[in-house]
Amino acid sequence: MVLVMERGIAGIMSWLCNYPLDVIKTQFQANDSIHSYRQICQNIMKTYGIKGFFAGISATILRAIPANASIFFAAEWSYRLLHIISEWH
């Protein structure tokens, strides 16, 4: 259970670092009138403040916990299985 929580926390930390960049990228793709990342950042800060860079992150975090926990679990299980198979041969 501890490993699952550790993997979930790793996913949360990853999204906390990357989420603002994802918001900026999405705004850039969705808005044809703005042509620079700097303009997007200024617009978000002016309109929403720093919270604007993290809008919608709660749903992403709720998804990240089970997703990352299961991915790391599968990777670790696969590693152990391959290790057992390599010792057998």
Order of alpha helices (4+ residues) and beta strands (2+ residues): alpha-alpha-alpha
